[in-house]
Each structure stands twice: as C-alpha cells, then as structure tokens.
C-alpha cells in the first residue's frame, strides 16, 4: 500500500537561508551608503587645505587655484581613499587567514620591513621624505615596498611555509620585533635622518601624487579581484582547518596566494603613505558590527570602510589646526584605539569575547 508523503522544509535550513538573504540585503544597502559616503568625502577633501576654500571659489578664474585643486588636493584625497581601501582589504584578509579578529595587515612584519627599507635608503643615499624630486620619491617608495616584501618573505622562511597558521603568526611577530630593532639601530647611527624619518613613521598622505594614486589603484584592483575570488577559502577556514580540508580546498596553495595578496596590498599602502595604524584592524570590525555576511562581501565592504576612515582622518588632520596639519597616522591611532576600547567594553559587558 503506497501513501503520498508531503515533505516539509527543514526549519533550520530555512532559517539559515532567510538569515543569509537578510544579510545580503543589508550588505547591498551598506555598499550603497559607503559608495555615496566615499563620493561625499572625496568632494569634501578637495575643499580642505592650508588655504581654505579660496582655491575652490576662485578655480574658474585663477590658474594657481586650479593647480592646487587638481595637482595637490585631488591626488592627496584620492590617495588617502586608495591607501585606506588597501589597508581595509588587507585587514579583512589577515583576520580571515589567521582566524583572529585582532589580526591586522602588518602582522607578517611588512610595516617593520618598510620602515627599515626607508631608514636604510635615507642613511645610505641621503634621501629625505621631504624631497620633491620624482627620483627621490621613487627611491623611497621602492625601498619601502621592497622592505615590506622582504619582511613577508623572511616570515615565510622562518615559518617554513604557510601550512601552520600559528607558526606563521609567531614568525611575523618575531620578524616585526627584530626589524623594528634594526630600524632603531639605523636611526641611532645616523641621527640626522630622524626628523625626515618621522613623517614616514607617523603616516602622512601629504606627498601622494598622481603617480602614487595610479600605483595604488593598480595594486588595489589586483588585490581586490584575487581576494574576492578566494573568499570561499576564508569562509572555509572560518569553520576550522579540518572542515576546510574536508571541503576539498587546497589550503597550502590558497594560503600562499592570500599571503601574497596581503603583502601586495599592505606593502603598496605603506610605501606610499607610511605607517598608518588601526585602519586595517578597525574596518572589518565596523563592517561586522553592522552586517553578518560572507567574506566575499566582507572584503569589499571592509575596503570601502577603510577608505572612508582614512579620507575622513586625512580631512580632519588638515582642518583641525589649519594652516598646519596633524600626522594622519596619529589621528587614526587615537580614533582606532578609542573605538577598540569601546568595543572591548561592550563585549565585556555582554560576557563575550572580542
């Protein structure tokens, strides 16, 4: 005797699908808000500077005002947006790769390597960050990028590859401490470069030009596409390494590719703007506080949040004590540290981890 059975959908699967649908809808909404906010901040950025609003008002009839807008303020604001986007992307990749919400883009020693590269370049060749010649700027930028990449390669060498996440993390900490000590030694032996080195250590967008914007835009495009294509690997790692392997993911190769993306995004940003703290660490946290979604969305949204954060900090750095300006890295450190303290207090009050 046969009977027809009506199969009801699994309530857990239905709830999960509904939650994912709501998360994607909220992610699209957040994406639209961040795009509009980016446009607003970019427009605001070209109006703020040591000469105030005068260049904007007189740009139609004053060639010098037009030069200030198009050759100084616009590249600087666009460069801040691109550097923030690179750091936000790097932060999302680092936190997913190490499965640690406190991971930041500098975790593999790239920041210390870039600092050492710049210090050695100035000590050996007398190159100053305040120099305006394109040869000098290219020399510093190249030294910072090579230093960052060399630090990441040294971390990989000490960790014996990317198979063990904990070993990779510890190797990055060791490399960062050792290279930081070597940078201090270089500064001690050549004290005349300390003042020039200060702008790089504190982070600044004052020297970003159109060439730097083009380099960062190319690096951001490559990093974003690569990270987006490998976002499913980060989703798998979030479930644990055993689960990720059971899904058929080629973890060693994928980890190596993600480390390359992390090195490219972080090294490019540091080479152009110096050491800017907390943007890459705070951006993914801000996204997660608004929407729970997969890494495919998290990477894009963290890039936009990082971009908006750095542009807002750069505008504030130019405006707070105008006509002088604060180092943008100081502002991001203060604001980012304050945000993370507040976040820690909120989670402690709820009895949960960060």
C-alpha positions as CSV (number, residue, x, y, z in Angstrom):
1,X,0.0,0.0,0.0
2,X,1.5,3.3,-1.0
3,X,0.9,6.6,0.5
4,X,1.9,10.1,-0.5
5,X,4.2,11.9,1.9
6,X,4.5,15.7,2.0
7,X,8.0,16.7,2.9
8,X,8.2,19.9,4.9
9,X,11.3,22.0,4.6
10,X,13.9,21.8,7.4
11,X,13.3,24.8,9.7
12,X,17.0,25.1,10.5
13,X,17.9,25.3,6.8
14,X,15.0,27.7,6.2
15,X,16.2,29.9,9.0
16,X,19.8,29.9,7.7
17,X,18.7,30.8,4.2
18,X,16.5,33.6,5.5
19,X,19.3,34.9,7.6
20,X,21.7,34.8,4.6
21,X,19.2,36.6,2.5
22,X,18.7,39.4,5.1
23,X,22.5,39.6,5.4
24,X,23.0,40.1,1.7
25,X,20.2,42.7,1.5
26,X,21.8,44.6,4.4
27,X,25.2,44.3,2.7
28,X,23.9,45.8,-0.5
29,X,22.4,48.6,1.5
30,X,25.7,49.2,3.3
31,X,27.6,49.1,0.0
32,X,25.4,51.9,-1.5
33,X,25.8,54.0,1.7
34,X,29.6,53.6,1.6
35,X,29.8,54.5,-2.1
36,X,27.8,57.7,-1.5
37,X,29.9,58.5,1.6
38,X,33.1,58.0,-0.4
39,X,31.9,60.4,-3.1
40,X,31.0,63.0,-0.4
41,X,34.3,62.7,1.3
42,X,36.2,63.0,-1.9
43,X,34.4,66.2,-2.7
44,X,34.9,67.5,0.8
45,X,38.6,66.6,0.6
46,X,39.3,69.0,-2.3
47,X,37.9,71.9,-0.3
48,X,40.1,71.5,2.8
49,X,43.7,72.7,2.9
50,X,46.0,75.3,4.2
51,X,44.5,78.0,2.0
52,X,40.9,77.1,2.9
53,X,38.0,77.4,0.4
54,X,39.6,80.1,-1.7
55,X,41.0,77.7,-4.4
56,X,37.6,76.2,-4.8
57,X,35.9,79.6,-5.1
58,X,38.5,81.0,-7.5
59,X,39.3,77.9,-9.5
60,X,37.4,79.1,-12.6
61,X,39.4,82.3,-12.9
62,X,42.7,81.6,-11.1
63,X,45.1,79.1,-12.7
64,X,47.0,78.7,-9.5
65,X,43.8,77.8,-7.6
66,X,43.1,75.2,-10.3
67,X,46.6,73.8,-9.9
68,X,46.1,73.5,-6.1
69,X,42.8,71.6,-6.6
70,X,43.9,69.2,-9.4
71,X,47.6,68.7,-8.7
72,X,47.6,68.7,-4.8
73,X,44.3,68.2,-3.1
74,X,42.6,65.8,-5.5
75,X,45.6,63.3,-5.8
76,X,46.1,63.5,-2.0
77,X,42.4,62.8,-1.2
78,X,42.2,60.0,-3.8
79,X,45.5,58.6,-2.5
80,X,44.1,58.6,1.0
81,X,41.0,56.7,-0.2
82,X,43.1,54.1,-2.1
83,X,45.5,53.6,0.8
84,X,42.6,53.1,3.2
85,X,41.0,50.7,0.8
86,X,44.2,48.7,0.6
87,X,44.5,48.6,4.4
88,X,40.9,47.6,4.9
89,X,41.2,44.8,2.4
90,X,44.4,43.7,4.0
91,X,42.7,43.7,7.4
92,X,39.8,41.5,6.2
93,X,42.2,39.0,4.6
94,X,44.5,38.9,7.6
95,X,41.7,38.3,10.1
96,X,40.2,35.6,7.9
97,X,43.5,34.0,7.2
98,X,44.6,33.8,10.8
99,X,41.1,33.3,12.2
100,X,41.8,36.1,14.6
101,X,39.7,39.3,15.0
102,X,42.8,41.1,16.3
103,X,44.9,40.4,13.2
104,X,45.9,43.5,11.2
105,X,47.6,43.9,7.8
106,X,51.0,44.5,9.5
107,X,51.0,41.1,11.2
108,X,53.6,39.5,8.9
109,X,56.2,42.2,9.6
110,X,55.5,44.3,6.5
111,X,55.4,47.6,8.4
112,X,58.7,47.0,10.1
113,X,60.3,45.9,6.9
114,X,59.1,49.0,5.1
115,X,60.4,51.2,7.9
116,X,63.8,49.5,7.8
117,X,63.9,49.9,4.0
118,X,63.2,53.6,4.2
119,X,65.7,54.1,7.0
120,X,68.4,52.3,5.1
121,X,67.7,54.3,1.9
122,X,68.0,57.6,3.7
123,X,71.1,56.5,5.6
124,X,72.9,55.2,2.5
125,X,71.7,57.7,-0.1
126,X,70.6,60.7,1.9
127,X,67.1,60.6,0.5
128,X,64.5,62.6,2.5
129,X,60.8,62.1,2.5
130,X,60.5,65.9,2.2
131,X,62.3,65.8,-1.2
132,X,60.1,66.7,-4.2
133,X,62.2,65.2,-7.0
134,X,60.5,62.3,-8.5
135,X,63.7,60.2,-8.4
136,X,63.9,60.7,-4.6
137,X,60.3,59.8,-4.1
138,X,60.6,56.7,-6.3
139,X,63.6,55.7,-4.4
140,X,61.8,55.9,-1.0
141,X,58.7,54.2,-2.3
142,X,60.7,51.4,-3.9
143,X,62.7,51.0,-0.7
144,X,59.6,50.8,1.4
145,X,57.9,48.3,-0.9
146,X,61.0,46.1,-1.1
147,X,61.4,46.2,2.6
148,X,57.8,45.1,3.2
149,X,58.0,42.3,0.7
150,X,61.4,41.1,2.1
151,X,59.9,41.1,5.6
152,X,57.0,38.9,4.5
153,X,59.4,36.5,2.6
154,X,61.5,36.3,5.8
155,X,58.4,35.5,7.8
156,X,57.5,32.7,5.4
157,X,61.1,31.4,5.5
158,X,61.1,31.2,9.3
159,X,57.6,29.7,9.4
160,X,58.7,27.1,6.8
161,X,55.8,27.9,4.5
162,X,52.2,28.7,5.1
163,X,51.0,25.3,6.3
164,X,50.8,26.2,10.0
165,X,48.9,29.4,10.8
166,X,50.2,29.7,14.4
167,X,53.8,29.3,13.3
168,X,53.3,31.9,10.6
169,X,51.8,34.3,13.2
170,X,54.6,33.9,15.6
171,X,57.2,34.3,12.9
172,X,55.6,37.5,11.8
173,X,55.8,38.8,15.4
174,X,59.4,37.9,15.6
175,X,60.3,39.5,12.3
176,X,58.5,42.7,13.2
177,X,60.3,43.0,16.5
178,X,63.8,42.3,15.0
179,X,63.3,44.6,12.0
180,X,62.0,47.3,14.3
181,X,65.1,47.0,16.5
182,X,67.3,47.2,13.3
183,X,65.4,50.4,12.3
184,X,66.1,51.9,15.7
185,X,69.8,51.0,15.3
186,X,70.0,52.7,11.9
187,X,68.4,55.8,13.4
188,X,70.8,55.7,16.3
189,X,73.8,55.5,14.0
190,X,72.5,58.2,11.6
191,X,70.6,60.7,13.8
192,X,70.4,63.3,11.1
193,X,67.7,61.3,9.3
194,X,65.4,61.1,12.4
195,X,63.4,64.2,11.6
196,X,63.0,63.2,8.0
197,X,62.0,59.7,9.0
198,X,59.4,61.0,11.4
199,X,56.9,61.7,8.7
200,X,57.0,58.1,7.4
201,X,56.8,56.6,10.9
202,X,53.7,58.8,11.8
203,X,52.0,58.3,8.5
204,X,51.1,61.0,6.0
205,X,49.3,61.5,2.7
206,X,50.9,64.9,2.1
207,X,53.3,63.5,-0.6
208,X,50.9,61.4,-2.5
209,X,50.7,62.4,-6.2
210,X,49.0,61.2,-9.3
211,X,51.7,58.5,-9.9
212,X,51.3,57.1,-6.5
213,X,47.5,57.0,-7.0
214,X,48.0,55.1,-10.2
215,X,50.2,52.6,-8.5
216,X,47.8,52.1,-5.6
217,X,44.8,51.8,-7.9
218,X,46.5,49.1,-9.9
219,X,47.5,47.2,-6.7
220,X,44.0,47.6,-5.2
221,X,42.4,46.3,-8.4
222,X,44.6,43.2,-8.5
223,X,44.3,42.6,-4.7
224,X,40.5,43.0,-4.7
225,X,39.9,40.6,-7.6
226,X,42.3,38.0,-6.2
227,X,40.8,38.2,-2.6
228,X,37.3,38.1,-4.0
229,X,38.0,35.0,-6.0
230,X,39.5,33.3,-2.9
231,X,36.9,34.5,-0.5
232,X,35.4,30.9,-0.3
233,X,38.7,29.8,1.2
234,X,38.4,32.3,4.0
235,X,34.8,31.1,4.6
236,X,36.1,27.5,4.8
237,X,38.9,28.5,7.2
238,X,36.3,30.2,9.5
239,X,34.8,26.7,10.0
240,X,38.2,25.3,11.0
241,X,41.1,23.8,9.1
242,X,39.8,20.2,9.2
243,X,36.4,21.3,7.8
244,X,38.1,23.4,5.1
245,X,40.2,20.4,4.1
246,X,37.1,18.2,4.0
247,X,35.6,20.7,1.5
248,X,38.4,19.9,-0.9
249,X,40.2,23.2,-0.6
250,X,43.9,23.3,-1.5
251,X,44.9,25.1,1.7
252,X,48.7,25.4,1.2
253,X,48.4,26.9,-2.3
254,X,45.4,29.1,-1.3
255,X,47.2,30.3,1.9
256,X,50.2,31.3,-0.2
257,X,48.1,33.2,-2.6
258,X,46.3,35.0,0.3
259,X,49.6,35.9,1.9
260,X,50.7,37.4,-1.5
261,X,47.5,39.5,-1.6
262,X,48.2,40.6,1.9
263,X,51.8,41.5,1.1
264,X,50.8,43.4,-2.1
265,X,48.0,45.5,-0.5
266,X,49.9,46.3,2.7
267,X,53.3,46.9,1.1
268,X,51.8,49.3,-1.5
269,X,49.9,51.3,1.0
270,X,52.8,51.6,3.4
271,X,55.2,52.5,0.6
272,X,53.0,55.5,-0.4
273,X,51.7,56.8,2.9
274,X,53.9,55.4,5.7
275,X,52.7,53.6,8.8
276,X,49.0,54.3,9.4
277,X,47.6,52.4,12.3
278,X,44.3,50.8,13.2
279,X,42.6,51.3,9.8
280,X,43.1,47.8,8.7
281,X,42.2,46.4,12.1
282,X,39.1,48.5,12.7
283,X,37.5,48.4,9.2
284,X,36.4,44.7,9.3
285,X,35.1,45.1,12.9
286,X,33.0,48.1,11.8
287,X,31.5,46.0,9.0
288,X,30.8,43.0,11.2
289,X,29.1,45.3,13.7
290,X,26.6,46.3,11.0
291,X,26.1,43.1,8.9
292,X,26.9,39.4,9.3
293,X,27.9,38.1,5.9
294,X,30.4,36.0,4.0
295,X,34.0,37.1,3.2
296,X,33.0,37.9,-0.4
297,X,31.0,40.8,0.9
298,X,33.3,41.5,3.9
299,X,36.3,42.1,1.7
300,X,34.5,44.6,-0.5
301,X,32.8,46.4,2.4
302,X,36.0,46.5,4.6
303,X,37.9,48.1,1.7
304,X,35.2,50.8,1.4
305,X,35.1,51.4,5.2
306,X,38.9,51.6,5.4
307,X,38.9,54.1,2.5
308,X,36.2,56.3,4.2
309,X,38.0,56.1,7.5
310,X,41.4,57.3,6.1
311,X,39.9,60.0,4.0
312,X,37.9,61.3,7.0
313,X,41.0,61.2,9.1
314,X,43.1,63.0,6.5
315,X,40.5,65.8,6.2
316,X,40.4,66.1,9.9
317,X,44.2,66.2,10.0
318,X,44.2,69.1,7.5
319,X,41.4,71.0,9.2
320,X,41.9,70.8,13.0
321,X,45.0,73.0,13.3
322,X,44.9,74.7,9.8
323,X,47.0,76.1,8.2
324,X,49.3,73.4,9.8
325,X,48.3,69.8,9.9
326,X,48.5,66.7,12.1
327,X,50.1,63.4,11.0
328,X,47.2,61.3,9.8
329,X,48.6,58.2,11.5
330,X,48.3,59.9,14.9
331,X,44.6,60.6,14.3
332,X,43.9,57.0,13.1
333,X,45.7,55.6,16.1
334,X,43.8,57.7,18.6
335,X,40.4,57.1,17.0
336,X,41.0,53.4,16.3
337,X,42.3,52.8,19.7
338,X,39.3,54.5,21.3
339,X,36.9,52.5,19.1
340,X,38.5,49.2,20.0
341,X,38.4,50.1,23.7
342,X,34.7,50.9,23.4
343,X,34.2,47.6,21.5
344,X,36.1,45.7,24.2
345,X,34.0,47.3,26.9
346,X,30.7,46.4,25.1
347,X,31.7,42.8,24.6
348,X,33.0,42.5,28.2
349,X,29.7,43.8,29.5
350,X,27.9,41.1,27.5
351,X,30.3,38.4,28.7
352,X,31.6,37.6,25.2
353,X,35.0,37.7,23.5
354,X,36.1,40.4,21.1
